[in-house]
């Protein structure tokens, strides 16, 4: 049985009444329409806080890549201009985003994954979602390696150009692997583990991304008869053949609603 990870806890400020969740935008210069849609949304989110649950970037090879004039620096400018409070959880593509970059742009660093969010009377478990894909043992071994301090220190010591080349190779390998895998078998999250997380945290709702399969999954009832639900966020792709972008909104009263980032308030 998969061991339970350590859970972080974040108590939302009392003035937070509306929180938005997004993930898996995979921002890159080659998809300008996705970037522009994200920039428009971030300029006017009409939420008290926006949580980015990983893979905001297609790849992140170190904070030094965000040099003036770079695509990464443009993304930082969008973060600067957002009127909502921002929080960021690292994903499998941008796990090297540093605390210095986040602090520079006023973004709360959600270092713990999974994380329990207390919002009013609501208790929600948040995760990028890759930890739930336990059947993919090769990926879980890779994740354990690249999340280690020694690996990251050695990688970040390489020249920037070399790190960028390695990232391109890793993306190509990942794309080839996904192309050879049936969609129904790709990045399947474990409902059994999700249920264990919720029971351990004393929560009824788990929100995560990573799988690119937006849906709500019923996980049965807890010991008090409350329904348990795993809610999967949408990925964003507006230049690809499948045009998709979605924000998940949570209110302090517990309402969860999916909406287009361009939808009128």
C-alpha positions in Angstrom: 0.0 0.0 0.0 1.3 3.4 -1.0 2.4 5.4 2.1 0.6 8.6 2.8 2.7 11.8 2.2 3.0 14.6 4.6 0.2 17.1 4.2 0.7 20.8 4.4 -2.1 23.0 5.7 -3.0 26.6 4.6 -5.7 28.5 6.5 -7.2 31.0 4.1 -7.5 34.6 5.2 -11.0 35.6 6.3 -11.3 38.0 3.4 -11.1 35.2 0.8 -14.6 34.6 -0.4 -13.8 33.3 -3.9 -10.8 31.2 -5.0 -10.0 30.1 -8.5 -7.9 27.0 -9.4 -6.0 26.4 -12.7 -3.3 24.0 -13.8 -1.6 22.4 -16.7 -1.4 25.5 -19.0 2.1 24.3 -20.2 2.9 27.9 -21.3 5.5 28.1 -24.0 6.3 30.6 -26.8 5.0 28.1 -29.5 1.4 28.5 -28.2 0.8 32.3 -28.1 -3.0 32.0 -27.9 -2.8 30.0 -24.7 -0.5 32.6 -23.2 -2.8 35.5 -24.3 -5.9 33.8 -22.8 -4.0 33.3 -19.5 -2.8 36.9 -19.5 -6.4 38.2 -20.1 -7.7 36.1 -17.3 -5.0 37.0 -14.9 -5.6 40.7 -15.5 -9.2 40.4 -14.3 -9.8 37.2 -12.5 -12.5 38.6 -10.2 -11.4 36.3 -7.4 -9.7 36.9 -4.1 -7.0 34.3 -4.8 -5.8 32.2 -7.8 -4.2 28.9 -7.1 -1.9 27.5 -9.8 -1.6 23.8 -9.2 1.4 22.9 -11.3 2.6 22.8 -14.9 2.0 26.5 -15.5 5.1 26.2 -17.7 5.9 23.6 -20.3 9.4 23.5 -18.8 11.4 25.4 -16.2 15.1 24.8 -16.1 16.0 27.4 -13.4 15.1 30.9 -12.4 18.0 32.3 -14.4 16.0 31.5 -17.5 13.7 34.4 -16.7 16.2 37.0 -18.0 14.8 40.3 -19.2 13.1 39.9 -22.6 12.6 36.2 -22.2 9.3 34.4 -22.4 9.7 33.5 -18.8 10.1 37.2 -17.9 6.9 38.0 -19.8 5.1 35.4 -17.7 6.5 37.1 -14.6 5.0 40.4 -15.8 1.6 38.8 -16.0 2.0 37.5 -12.4 2.9 41.0 -11.3 -0.2 42.5 -12.9 -2.7 40.1 -11.3 -4.9 41.9 -8.7 -5.7 38.6 -6.9 -3.5 36.9 -4.3 -1.5 34.2 -6.1 -0.3 30.7 -4.9 1.8 28.2 -6.8 2.3 24.5 -6.4 5.0 22.8 -8.5 4.1 20.3 -11.2 6.0 17.6 -13.0 7.1 20.1 -15.7 8.0 23.1 -13.5 9.2 21.5 -10.3 12.4 23.7 -10.6 10.6 27.0 -10.2 12.5 28.6 -7.3 11.3 30.4 -4.2 13.2 33.5 -5.4 11.2 33.7 -8.6 7.9 33.3 -6.7 8.9 35.9 -4.1 10.0 38.4 -6.8 6.5 38.2 -8.2 4.5 38.1 -5.0 3.4 34.5 -5.3 2.8 32.3 -2.3 5.0 29.2 -2.5 2.9 26.1 -1.9 5.9 23.8 -1.2 3.7 21.0 0.2 1.9 18.6 -2.1 -0.7 17.5 -1.1 -1.9 20.6 0.8 -5.1 21.0 2.9 -6.8 24.4 2.3 -9.2 25.6 5.0 -11.6 28.1 3.4 -14.4 29.2 5.7 -16.2 25.9 6.7 -14.6 24.1 3.7 -11.7 21.8 4.0 -10.2 20.9 0.5 -7.2 18.8 -0.4 -5.1 20.3 -3.2 -2.4 18.5 -5.3 -0.8 18.7 -8.7 -2.0 15.1 -9.1 1.1 13.2 -10.3 1.5 11.5 -6.9 -1.8 9.9 -7.4 -0.7 8.1 -10.6 0.7 5.2 -8.7 0.4 2.6 -11.5 3.1 4.5 -13.5 6.0 3.1 -11.5 8.6 4.4 -14.0 7.4 7.9 -13.6 7.2 7.7 -9.8 10.9 6.5 -9.7 11.8 9.4 -12.0 9.9 11.9 -9.8 11.7 10.7 -6.7 15.0 11.2 -8.4 14.4 14.7 -9.8 12.8 16.0 -6.6 15.9 15.2 -4.6 18.1 18.1 -3.4 21.3 16.5 -4.8 19.8 16.0 -8.3 18.5 19.5 -8.5 21.7 21.0 -7.3 23.7 19.1 -9.9 21.3 20.0 -12.7 21.1 23.7 -11.8 24.9 23.8 -11.8 25.0 23.1 -15.5 25.1 25.9 -18.1 21.7 27.3 -19.0 22.0 26.3 -22.7 22.8 22.7 -21.6 19.8 22.6 -19.2 17.5 23.9 -22.0 18.8 21.2 -24.3 18.2 18.5 -21.7 14.6 19.8 -21.1 13.9 19.6 -24.9 15.1 16.0 -24.9 13.0 15.1 -21.9 9.9 16.7 -23.5 10.5 14.8 -26.7 10.8 11.5 -24.8 7.6 12.3 -22.9 5.7 13.1 -26.0 6.8 9.9 -27.7 5.8 7.9 -24.7 2.3 9.6 -24.6 1.8 9.0 -28.3 2.4 5.3 -27.8 -0.1 5.1 -24.9 -3.9 4.9 -25.2 -5.6 8.0 -23.7 -7.5 5.8 -21.3 -4.3 4.4 -19.9 -2.4 7.7 -19.6 -1.9 9.3 -16.2 -4.7 7.5 -14.4 -5.1 8.7 -10.9 -5.9 6.2 -8.2 -9.3 6.6 -6.7 -8.4 4.3 -3.8 -5.4 6.6 -2.9 -7.4 9.7 -3.4 -10.0 8.4 -1.0 -7.3 7.6 1.6 -6.0 11.1 1.3 -9.4 12.6 1.9 -10.1 10.4 4.9 -6.7 11.2 6.4 -7.2 14.9 5.9 -10.8 15.0 7.2 -11.9 16.5 3.9 -14.5 15.7 1.3 -13.1 17.2 -1.9 -9.7 16.7 -3.6 -8.8 19.1 -6.4 -5.9 18.3 -8.8 -4.6 18.5 -12.3 -1.9 16.6 -14.2 -4.1 14.0 -16.0 -5.6 16.4 -18.6 -8.9 14.6 -18.1 -11.3 17.2 -16.4 -14.1 15.4 -14.6 -15.7 14.9 -11.2 -15.2 11.4 -9.7 -17.4 10.2 -6.8 -15.4 8.3 -4.2 -18.2 7.0 -2.0 -18.9 8.3 1.6 -16.8 9.0 4.6 -17.7 7.6 8.1 -20.2 10.4 8.7 -22.0 9.9 5.4 -20.5 12.8 3.5 -19.8 12.3 -0.2 -16.2 12.3 -1.2 -15.2 13.7 -4.6 -12.1 13.9 -6.7 -12.3 17.0 -9.0 -9.8 17.1 -12.0 -8.9 20.4 -13.4 -8.7 21.1 -17.1 -5.5 21.6 -19.1 -5.3 24.7 -21.3 -4.6 24.4 -25.0 -5.9 27.1 -27.4 -3.5 26.6 -30.3 -3.9 22.9 -30.5 -6.6 21.0 -32.4 -8.5 20.4 -29.1 -9.3 23.9 -27.8 -9.8 23.8 -24.1 -9.3 26.2 -21.2 -11.2 26.2 -17.9 -11.1 27.7 -14.4 -12.6 26.0 -11.4 -14.1 28.5 -8.9 -14.7 27.8 -5.2 -16.7 30.0 -2.9 -16.6 30.1 0.9 -20.1 28.6 0.9 -18.7 25.5 -0.8 -19.9 25.9 -4.4 -17.6 24.6 -7.1 -18.2 25.8 -10.6 -16.3 25.3 -13.9 -16.1 28.3 -16.2 -14.3 29.7 -19.2 -11.5 32.1 -18.4 -13.2 34.6 -20.7 -16.7 34.1 -19.3 -18.4 37.3 -18.1 -18.6 37.6 -14.3 
